[in-house]
Structure formats: structure tokens, C-alpha cells
Amino acid sequence: MSEKSLQGKVALVTGGSRGLGAASARRLAAAGADVAIAYVRSADKAGAVVDELKSHGARATAFKADQAQRDDVVRMVGEVADHYGRIDILVNSAAVFMYGPMGSLSPQDAEYQWAVNVQGAVTTTQEAVAHMPDGGRIINLGSVAGDRAYFPGFGDYSATKAALGMYSRSWAHELAPRGITVNTVVVGFAQTDMVIPADSDAGKAILGTLPFHRYAAPAEVAATVGFLASPDASYVTGADVHVDGGWHV
């Protein structure tokens, strides 16, 4: 991706206060995009990311919204569009990770996970597309858990990521006439506060299955987000782009 290839573009990144969302925001800003960060609880972290981006010359703003609440999402996307005039790039990064044996999650937790990971992304995308010029970019952050049931107890979370991947492929068809690309970055195990700790028994087992025997740095995932948002990816759509260190091979 060439330097400042996103100059003049406006990006909305959900879950942008931490982890892969924050890394994606940094990558897009480095390429010249104005960045709107959506967050729900961590106002201090969102503010820190905004300040960091501004210190490097980017225009950045934080917007609060609960991805589990449709009205909140609709309001937030409208505020972003009013503030910046449009939305050229959408990165759906917001997610929660809850797991356990079948039936162990409370109905409330299971519904909340689905509301954030799936319905939140659906609503954000539907609303953002109304403010997106032709040739825009939609990038969903998926998971290898949506491709393969690699551990017992991941059914609820895996189902949300599998659903998001199918939405991506469907939207790619629907939005192709407008030149809008829709892709999923299928993430393996990255160093964020959502991942299973590497020094736990489960983490050690995971590391043993990875060819590189390490988790990804968030910046490594964000590099793919940056590529998919760039003009260089104009003919890439409906793709599941694996950034998993070879875990799926």
C-alpha cells in the first residue's frame, strides 16, 4: 500500500479503542484517512487512541455506541456522517468473546454476544452504506473459530463469526454494482485482551498448533486491513483473507 493512499478518505472503526480495532485505526490514519473510532465503555482508551492519531497529523474523533443496541448504532453512524460528511471505509472490529460448554452461557450472555458480534455489525453496515460513496470498502474482522470448531465450548462464539463471514460474502454480491468491496479478515490468535493467555494450559496448546509458535501482533492483522481498504485491493471482494500464521493449513 503506497504512502498516504487513503488521503481524503473517512474511516469508521468499531471497537477502535483497543486491540485489533485500535491497530486498524492507526494503520488507516497512517495511510492518510480521517478516522472515527466507535467505543462503548473505554472512553479513556478511545481518547488516548484519538490523541495518538492527532499527534501524527490525522483527523480523529471518538463516538460512543453500544453495538448491542440498534438505536445506539444508528445514532452513532449518523453522527459520524454528519461530522465527516461521508464514510468511505468501514471496519467492523467490535466483538465480545464468551465461551463455555453447551448451555453454560446464560441466555442473556448468549444473546448479548450475538447482538454485538452479528447484529451490531449488520446494523453498522446497513447504516454506513447509506453514507458511503461508490467504491467504498467494508472490512469485517472474523475469526478462525468461524471456520473450524477447534475446541469444545466455542460453539456460541464460533457461530457468530461464521454468520458474519456469510454476511460478508452476501454483501459483496449486493454492493458490487456500486464498486463497494466487502471482505473478511479471518484472524487466528492475536495479542489482545480477548485472546486466551499464551501462558495458560489452553494457550500453550494453541501455540503448539501454530507454525510460528506465537500469536500475531495486532499491527500484523492491521496491515491486511490497510491493504483491503486501499486502492490496490479494488478487485478483491467476497474474500476470506486468513491472517493466522498458517494455522489453517
N, C-alpha and C positions, 0 to 999 in steps of 0.2 A: 504494500500500500504506500503510495507516494506521500511525501510530507504535505500536510495541510490539504489533503484531498477532499476533506469534508468542510472546508471553509464555507461559511454561509448556511450550513445545514443546521437544523434543530433536532436534537435527540431527546427522547424521553426514556429514562431508565427506571423501571420499577425495582424496588429493593435496592436502591442505589446508595444506601448509607453504609453498606458493609459488604464484605465477601466479594462474590463474582460481580454483583451489581456495581459496587464501587470501582472495582478494577475495570469494568467495561466503561464506566463514565470517564475514568482517567484516559483510557485509550482513545475514546471518541473525541474528547476535548483536545488531546494531543494532536489529533488529525485536523483540528480547526473547528469542530462542531460546537454550537451552543448546547448546553446540557441542562435538562430539567431532571432533578432527582426526586423520585417519589419514595416516601418512607412512611412508617406507621407509628413507631414508638421512639426510635433513637434520634430525637431532634438534635442532640449534641453531636452525634456521629455524622448525621446528614450535613449539619452546619460545618463540621470540620472538612468534609469532602468538598463542599461548595467553596470554602475558603481556600483550600488547596488548589482547586481548579482556577479560581480567580487569580491566585498568586502567580499562575503561569500564563495569565492573559486571556483566559476563557471567560465567556459569559455563562454563569451557572446560577441556578436557583433551586431551592428545595420546596417541595409541595407535600403536605401531609395527606394521606389517604389510607384507609383500611381496605385492602384488596378483597376482604371477605364481605364488604358492604357495597352493593351495586351503586346506590346513590352517592356514596363517598367517591367511588371511582369516576362516575360520570362528572361529578363536580370538579374533581382534580384535573381530568383531561381537559375540561372546558377552561379551567384556569390557566393551564399550560398554553393552550391555543390562544387564549386572549393575551397572554403575556408576550409570547414569541411570534404570534401571527400564523403559525402553522406547526406541523410535526412531520419532519421528513423521515426520521428513524425512530423506531420503537424497539426497545429491548425489554422483553418480559422476563425479568430475573427474580421477582418476588416469589418466595416459596417458604413453606414450612415443612419440616421433616419429623414425622412421628411414626414410630413403628412398634410392633409387638405381635405376639401370636394372634391368630384369628379370633376375633371377638374381644381382645384385650383393650382395644381403644374404646373409650366411651363414645356413645353416639354423637355427643357434642364435638369431641375432638376429631372424629372421622369426618363429620360434616364440615368442620372448620378447615381441615386440610384440603378437602375437595373445593371448598369455596375460594380459598386463597390460590391454590395451585392451578385450578382449572377455570372456575367461573370468573375469578379476578382477571386472569389473562384474557379470557374471552371478552369480557366487558371492556377492558382497556383497549383491546384491539379494535373492537367494533366502533368505539368512540373515537379512537385515534385516526382510523381510516377516513372518517368524515372530514378531518383536517389535514389529510396527507396528500400532497401533490402527486401526480403521476410520476412513476419512477422511484417511489419511496422504498423503504426497507423495513421489514418486520423480522426480528430475530428472537426466537424463543429459546430459553435455556432449559434443555431437557436433562435426562439422566440415563446412564446405562441401566438403571433399575427399571426403566420403562421398556427395555428390550429383553431383559432376561431376569428371571426370578432366581437370583444367586444366593439368597439367604432366606431361611424361614422367617416369617414375621414382617416382610416388606410389602405384603400384598396391597395394603391401602395406599402407601406412598407410590409404589410402582404403578398402580392403576391410574393415579393422577398424571404421572409423567407419560404413560402410554397414551392417555387421552389427549394430552397437549400435543404430542407428536402427530396424532391423526388430524387434529385441528390444523396444524401447520401445513400438512400436505393438502388438505381440502382448501384452505385459504389460498395456497399457491395457485390452484386452478382458478378460483373465483377472481383473484386480483390480477392475474396475468394480463388481461386486456388493458389494464391501466399501467402496466410495466412495473408493478409493485412486486418485489420478491419476498418470499416467506420461507425461512429456513429454521432448522433446529440445531443448536449446538448440543450434541449429546456428550455430557460431561461424565467423566469417570469419578475419580476421587480427588478433590482439590482441598488445599489447605485453607479451610474456612471454619467458622464456628458451628456449621451444620454437619460437618463430616464426623464420622466415627474416629475418635482419637487414635493416632497411629500406635501409641504405646499400650492400648487396651488389647485384650485377647482377640477380639474381633478385628481390630485394626491390624494386628500382626498377621492374622490370617489373610486379610485383604492384601497387604504388602507382598505376601508370598505369591500371590496370583498375578502381580503386576510385573511386566518385563523390566521396567526401570526400577522396581522396588522402592518407589517413592510416590507421594501424592503430587499432583500438579500444583504449581504456583498459580494464584489467580491471574497473574499477568499472562500466563501461557494460554489460558482459556480466553481472556480478553483479546488476545491477538487475533483469534479466529473471529470473534465478534466484530473487531475492527475491519477485517477483510470483507466479511459479508455485508457490512454497511457501506463499503467503498464502491466507487465506480468500477473497480476491477472485477467485482462479483455480479455484474449486470446480467449474466446469463446463468446464474446459479439460483435455482428456486426449487422448492419442494424437497430439499436435500436434508438428510440427517448427517451432519458433519461431526464425526467422532473425535473428541479430544480426551482420550482416556489412556494415553500411554501404551496403547496396544493391548489393553485388557480384553477387548472383544475378539481378538484374532484366534 
